[in-house]
């Protein structure tokens, strides 16, 4: 399911206008983005949790040329699936 399919499912199920459903989905996603940007953790019980992982700088290698390149430290979003979701996906 992609974002537009999520919006469509929401407005059909809840009898909302497409604009209202879009606003709700965007509000949730924007909230997630802002929380992760601030370094906060998001936990949705039975689904999973989102957090930001810090990765240190390292020396990598360009696969095309084989040259060594310096890779800067970075932060990346990380998702850990919840136990309830694992069970549902595996049909338990």
N, C-alpha and C positions, 0 to 999 in steps of 0.2 A: 504494500500500500504506500503510495506517495502522498505528498501534502495535499494536492488537489483532490485525491480520492478520499482523504480524511475529511476535508471540508465538505465534500458532497455527502458522505455518510452522515455527518453531523447534521447538516441542514435537512436531510430527508427524514432522519430518525426523530429529531426534536422539533420538526415543523418550524424551522427558522428560515429567514431569508438567507440566500447564499452569501450576501455581504455580512450579515451578523455572524454566520458560522465562520467565515473567513477571519473576521475580527477576533473571534474567540481563539481560534487556532493560532493566529499570529501573536496574540497577547500571551498565550502559554509559551510558545517558542521564544518570544522575546524575553520573557521572564527567565527561562532556562539559560539563554545566552548571557544575560546580565549577571545571573547568579554564578555561572561558571567563570565568567570574566573576572568577577570579584574573588574567585578562589573558593566559593562556597560549594557544598556538596548537596545534591538533590537526591532524595530517596522517595521512591514510590513503592510502598509495600505491596508485595505480590508480583511486582513487575521487575524492578531493578533499581540501580543507583547510578548516577552520573557524577563524575568528579574530574578534577584536572590533575594530570600527572606531569611532573617536571622531569625533563630529560637533560642531562648535562652535555656539554660540548664534547665532541670526539673527532677523531680523524677518520674520514670515510674514504671511499675510492670511487672514482667515476667509472661506471661499468663499461662505457664506450671506449675511453682512452686509457684506463688503468691508472691515471694520475691520482695522487693523494690529494684530498680536499678537506679543509677545515669545516666542520659542521657546527653551527652555533647552538648554544643551549636553547631549548624551546619548551613550551608548555603545550600539551595536547589533551583534548577531551578523552575521557575513558568511560566506558559503560560496563557495568558488571550486572549480569542477569540475576534476578532474584530466584530463590528456591521455588516459589510458587509457579513462576513462569516456566522454569525448567521442567517441573512436573507436568504442567499443561501441554507443553510442546512434545513431551515424551509419552503423552497419553496415560499418565498415572492418575 
